[in-house]
């Protein structure tokens, strides 16, 4: 190979490296999630920490919006953010899979933890409370997470219509309020009190699942809770 050809190969390799490095820098600048939103589902089990008991499980499970049977022996309290992609994955994939795997045995208590770096998280949480006032929380929850990518584009009233909220005038009057919502503020304080590290923070029958965790780890914890309950 001639010297000229060698230098052409070296130059081309250098250009490729520059392109790759530029791409990595752009990805780091624009696509890295904040620490409080770190993916809880991606780490291998060997890197995960065991669940720990929370202080005052009765208090943790005394509030929230129930999804699932009231007599379920296992309750998952979820502190969640409607703008969080990992919360959306839990709502649309993980929890339905757990319901199918443990039919009639698992219920969810949804509690709010809108992260401050998510512009639409608190308005969406407020809107969910407004839908709950008309007994449409679960439908609104399901619609909002299924269409999370449109949260910055569609008015919240559109999600409410899709969720079958009956009185849209009352809903829009409710969502027009701008002050803190007592139920949301209570949930935020409770998530911090128990040592939540980001969304979704999950507590299964009094045991805090410390992120990162896998779907398999959640299933094993549910098995353990069922055994403890004699089911």
Helices and strands as residue ranges (DSSP letters): H 3-31, G 35-37, G 45-47, E 52-53, H 57-60, E 65-67, E 74-80, H 85-89, I 90-94, H 95-101, E 106-112, H 121-132, H 137-146, G 148-150, H 156-162, H 168-175, H 182-193, E 201-204, E 207-209, H 215-228
